[in-house]
Amino acid sequence: MTSQCCCVKKTKERDEKEIKSLINRLSRIEGQIRGIRGMIEKDAYCTDILTQSAAVGAAIDAFNRELLSSHIRTCVADDIRRGNDETVDELLDILRKLMK
């Protein structure tokens, strides 16, 4: 697999290292979510649940940073080199969404 972006089709081939890293992050987040559910089912104290929820939010933010970094280094950079300025608008739009 290559790390080239096929932005015309809005897909991207990722190398095995990137896939593994992203999947591992998502698996940890999944486990944290299941843990929070278990805490609720076991009547855990509110602040303990909120602490775990904040940890999930931080984990999702880390996932988003990793994915965004890869996107900028590949899809965005490649499209800018090709003169496709629409990608910059798309990047700005996603940054607005992430910064809410």
C-alpha positions in Angstrom: 0.0 0.0 0.0 1.1 3.6 -0.6 0.4 6.6 1.5 -0.9 8.5 -1.6 -4.3 10.2 -1.4 -6.9 9.5 -4.0 -8.8 12.7 -3.2 -10.8 12.6 -6.4 -12.6 9.5 -5.1 -12.3 10.7 -1.5 -10.5 7.6 -0.4 -6.9 7.0 0.9 -4.7 4.1 0.9 -2.8 3.9 4.2 0.3 1.9 5.0 0.2 -0.9 7.5 1.9 1.1 10.2 -0.7 3.9 10.0 -3.6 1.5 9.9 -2.3 -0.4 12.9 -1.7 2.8 14.9 -5.2 4.2 14.2 -6.9 0.8 14.9 -5.0 0.5 18.2 -6.1 4.0 19.3 -9.7 3.2 18.4 -9.5 -0.2 20.3 -8.3 1.6 23.4 -11.1 4.2 23.1 -13.6 1.3 22.6 -12.3 -0.3 25.8 -12.6 3.0 27.7 -16.2 3.5 26.6 -17.1 -0.1 27.7 -15.4 0.7 31.0 -17.6 3.8 31.5 -20.7 1.8 30.7 -19.6 -0.7 33.3 -19.1 2.1 35.8 -22.6 3.3 35.2 -24.0 -0.2 35.5 -22.2 -0.6 38.8 -23.4 2.8 40.2 -20.0 4.4 40.2 -19.6 7.9 41.7 -20.3 10.7 39.2 -16.9 12.3 39.3 -15.2 9.0 38.7 -17.3 8.5 35.6 -16.6 12.1 34.5 -12.9 11.6 34.9 -13.0 8.5 32.7 -15.2 10.4 30.2 -12.6 13.2 30.0 -9.9 10.6 29.4 -12.0 9.3 26.4 -12.3 12.9 25.1 -8.5 13.2 25.3 -8.0 9.9 23.5 -10.3 10.9 20.7 -8.4 14.2 20.4 -5.2 12.3 20.1 -6.7 10.1 17.4 -7.9 13.2 15.5 -4.4 14.8 15.8 -2.7 11.7 14.4 -5.2 11.4 11.5 -5.1 15.1 10.7 -1.3 15.1 10.7 -1.3 12.3 8.2 -3.9 14.0 6.1 -2.0 17.2 6.0 1.3 15.4 5.1 -0.2 13.4 2.3 -3.6 14.5 0.8 -3.3 18.2 1.5 0.4 18.5 0.5 -0.1 16.5 -2.6 -3.2 18.4 -3.7 -1.5 21.8 -3.1 1.5 20.6 -5.2 -1.1 19.8 -8.0 -2.7 23.2 -7.6 -5.9 21.9 -6.1 -6.8 24.7 -3.7 -10.2 23.1 -2.8 -8.3 20.9 -0.4 -7.2 23.9 1.7 -10.9 24.9 2.0 -11.7 21.4 3.1 -8.9 21.5 5.6 -10.1 24.8 7.1 -13.6 23.4 7.3 -12.5 20.3 9.2 -10.3 22.4 11.5 -13.4 24.5 12.4 -15.3 21.4 13.2 -12.5 19.9 15.4 -12.1 23.2 17.3 -15.7 23.5 18.4 
